């Protein structure tokens, strides 16, 4: 009997429910214990001392490489509007800060970009040297962040170091770094890269604080430049490809990113008037093909290019198919090559926003600054993984390949930087690479402005004697009248016959440039 009663008692519904609850609680405790026993994997592996040292090396290497642009001065294009004639940046006041944050400026809304100029002006005044030094340091910080992001994504120091090295020497960065007005690209990258690190930290342990930090950093990046608007798609790719997170769950926590991007997009769209240009799929597809070649580090880098020609209906359909293929094919790699897949989509989703607004120049070097992060991670991954199969010779082979690629890119960067020693030399060299009419206009304008500083009747202030002699030595490099002109300039009387003839020569060169003939002797920098 007792045994029967016991069995009856155990078979009651209450006893069964209690047993189930106990089993569930035990299972949950086991799962919690199992989770707590998992080894901690850092988002950024390695010691902080080593990683900090590599970041510092990236900053120093970038500053040294771009040191030759410190005497470049201000460009007439954009620099005059963004910096020289901008009253908002020249004095730190609550009124100026409010205007920067709330009001579009120069047909754009990028307040964090302008605030970076406020800091430059506060420390160095309207001195172009200070602004160029600041841009070089911003670029160096971005290079250091590229190392950290590559390390977080790949969890391999070899790939991360290779990526950072290639980023420092990539020739497509010259325009973004050396042209002060391109600071927007540097500022946006400097905030969106730590946004990735904060987001990965959030996904690692689910800490809401890191999620909020990533959201704030993304917002700052948007205020630097709208080109990061589609970056939430990169975060989705990180979730789905690396973490194997369900797509539906990944999209939910990207909604705040999308809302911020939409708000800033509206502000930028309202600030920029219509250009009258219509979007053309064939043109954008051709521009993308050119962009991919430039990202290889082997392209022809120049400040302005002739835009690709638009296409007819059939060609637009063909190019549409090609573009769709470029976005779909990487999905085939996601299981076997997740790092490659993430890198490819990084390139695609950071390049896409640069083509949304119908600007006159769809292929521009500065648009490649953020997409090049995905490029260098992809190339670094390819080199390291390809040479790993060599076993005994893998270190030597990988080192040789990385050194070779870096050296080729470095030579192209140094060669292109040699053109950025003076605003006038940039335009002259560009006319030898591109047939865009805007280049000849700017070159002619430089001659015209310099002509206004010579002779008895000057529209501009006379050049300092040293600068005037350097300028004359370049323009009249092989002219027999050069010694006499230098003697007249040394006296600073501005009434000599050769100086008068020199002024007339510059005005004639202005007209030659307007007719796309360019200057005959103006091949070198003036410093």
Secondary structure, 3 states (H helix, E strand, C coil): CHHHHHHHHHCCHHHHHHHHHHHHHHHHHHHHHHHHCCCCCCCCCCCHHHHHHHHHHHHHHHHHHCHHHCCCCCCCCCHHHHHHCCHHHCCCCHHHHHHHHHCCECCECCHHHHHHHHHHHHHHCCCHHHHHHHHHHHHHHHHHHHHHHHHHHHCCHHHHHHHHHHHHHCHHHHHHHHCHHHHHHHHHHHHHHHHHHHHHHHHHHCCHHHHHHHHHHHHHHHHHCHHHCCHHHHHHHHHHHHHCCCHHHHHHCCHHHHHHHHHHHHHHHHHCCCCCCCCCHHHHHHHHHHHHHHHCCCCCCCCCCCCCCCCCHHHHHHHHHHHHHHHHHHHHHCCCCHHHHHHHHHHHHHHHHHHCCCCCCCCCHHHHHHHHHHHHHHHHHHHHHHHHCCHHHHHHHHHHHHHHHHHHHHHHHHHHHCCCCCHHHHHHHHHCCCCCHHHHHHHHHHHHHHHCCCCCCCCCCCCCHHHHHHHHHHHCCCCCCHHHHHHHHHHCCCCCHHHHHHHHHHHHHHHHHHCCCCCCCCCCCCC
